[in-house]
Amino acid sequence: MAGEERRFEVGYALLPKKENSFIRESLVAQAKSRGIDLVKIDRERPLVEQGPFDCVLHKLYGEDWKSQLDDFRAQNPNAVIIDCPASIERLHNRISMLQVVSELKIENQSETFGIPKQIVIYDKETLFDNQAWELLKFPVIAKPLVADGSAKSHKMALVFNRDGLNKLKPPIVLQEFVNHGGVIFKVYVVGEYVKCVKRKSLPDVSEEKLNCLEGSLPFSQVSNLATHERSDDKYYKMMHLEDTELPPLSYMTDIAKGLRKAMNLNLFNFDVIRDNRFGNRYLVIDINYFPGYAKMPGYETVLTDFFCDMVNRKESLLMVEKDLVEECSHEKMVGIDGRQLLSCEEEVRKIVTSSSCSDGEEKENSIQV
């Protein structure tokens, strides 16, 4: 019908647990009111047979799914994929995920940032090799090398001494434990939106206390310790989380922007601690793709704004494509045959559709969705 508002379809492909936590009625309703229809992708049918979708939002892994995305992109060059599997895979390795942090260059006179010292252990022999431990001292946090979101990848341990190494199963990453006041900062990133919240974390371990502790303390997530996993409940009762000052948001936003550009990702969060030894130094200890956004206050508005931004950029891109083709066609009209004109259109489309997998940051001198 003439004058009817253009609606956009965002197809989502998520595992059941993720779908239940993220696709809530409140999100669906708010998106719908803004012209965005969230449509479930049937994982039992080929993706290329579904849609048409303006955007595909996903958190599925495996070669079959990657192949389906490639086929879909080939037939729907203007659709936006959020995000590219190749970019997501970097976060599945706890060494490569933090390497990008080390490569960031952000100038600030008041604060500094980095990552904790860490080493990767591939076998038991190296685990007990003193030479491999030159960079580290106890306590350390042991994490599985693979970080694919599975329950196994969340099984970690705070190791106090060599006796605690016996229960570890390589390949693992051993990360320096830094006292940080028992508070972790979770920085959520949704496109250009950045939100920092604070959560309870592992309690500090003093030198005196370290001498009295034995073995290791297993846990699943630093910011989500179960009651029976807490090693010092009195510590948490004494600690007032509300009194902890958040890091400067402008600084966290600069880091988030740098990570988004370097990783070519739109949806992620990163965990930050404040190093007690310096006070103005922050350490990024983990990065997660497509985290539990429903835990973030007002997530419905944030995600709806993001969807609208994606489809509006897509529409703008199509208009640019049309104008470029017309301009190119006009310039080559005189003395140009049909074959050469088609070549002109193909050249424009190659420029415009080079980013159908949504990049986290627009690149200079190119058109990006």
C-alpha positions, 0 to 999 in steps of 0.5 A: 500500500502506498505510503505504508512504512517500510519494515525490515526483517532481522533473522536470528539463529541462536541456540535454544538457551541463548534464544530464551535469554535474549529474544524476550517479548519485551525486545520483540515488541519494542523492535516491532514498534520501530519497524523491525521484525525479529524472525526466527531462522529454522535451523532445520532448513537451509538458510538460503531458502529463508528470508529475505532478511535485511540482517542475519543475527547469529551465534552458531558455529561449525563449518556447515553454518559458515557454509550456509552463511556464505551461500546466503551472502552470495545470493543476498549481497545486500544483507548484513551478517552480524557478525563474521564467523572469521572475526568471532573465531578469534575469541575462541582462543584465550591467547589470540583474544587478548593479543588484540588488546596488547596491540591497541594504541590509546593515548591517555595521561591519567589511565593505562591499560593492558593484559595480565601476564599469561602463558599457554600450557599444552601438556603436563610436562610443561605444566611442571617445568620451572623454566616455563614459569619464569614470567609468573608466580602464584597465585594464578588463574587457570583457564581452558585455552578454548573459549567457545561458550561451552560449560567446559570452557567456563571451568576455571581455577584459582591456583595457590601453589604447585599442589594445585597444578595436579588437577589441571588438564592442558591445554590451558592458559595460566594467567597472573592473578592481580588483586583488584578489590574483589570487583570486576567491570563488565563493559558491554558493546553494542555497535557504538553503544558502550555500557560499563557495570560492576560485579563481585569478583574473586577476593584479594589474596594477600602474601600472608593469606597465600601461605595458608592456602592450599591447592586450588579453588575451582569456579565457573565465572569470575563475576558469578561465583556461587555461594559454595564457591566463595572462599571468604564470605566475610570478605564479601559482606565487608565489601560495599560494591556500590562504593566502588568507583567505575572506571572513566566511561570515556576511557572504556569507550576508547578501548571499546572503540579500538577493540571493535575496529581491530576485531571487526565485531559489533556485539561483545563485552570485555571484563576489566579489573583495576590493578590494586598496585597502581589504582589507575591501571586497568587490565582486560582479562577476558572478551566474550562474543554476544554476551548475556545482554538481557542482564544489561539494564534497558537492553531492549532499547539498546539492541533496537537502536542497533538494529535500526542503525544497521538497516538504515545504514544498509538503506543508505548504502543502496542509495549510494550504490544507485547514485554511483551506478547512475553517475558511472553510467552517465560518464560512460554513456557516450561511445560505450557498449552494453558490456562495458556498462555492465562492467561499470555496475559490477565494479560499483557493486564490488565496492558497495557489497565488500562489507556484507559481513558487518565490520565493527568500524567504518574503514577510510575510503570505502563504503561500509555497512 
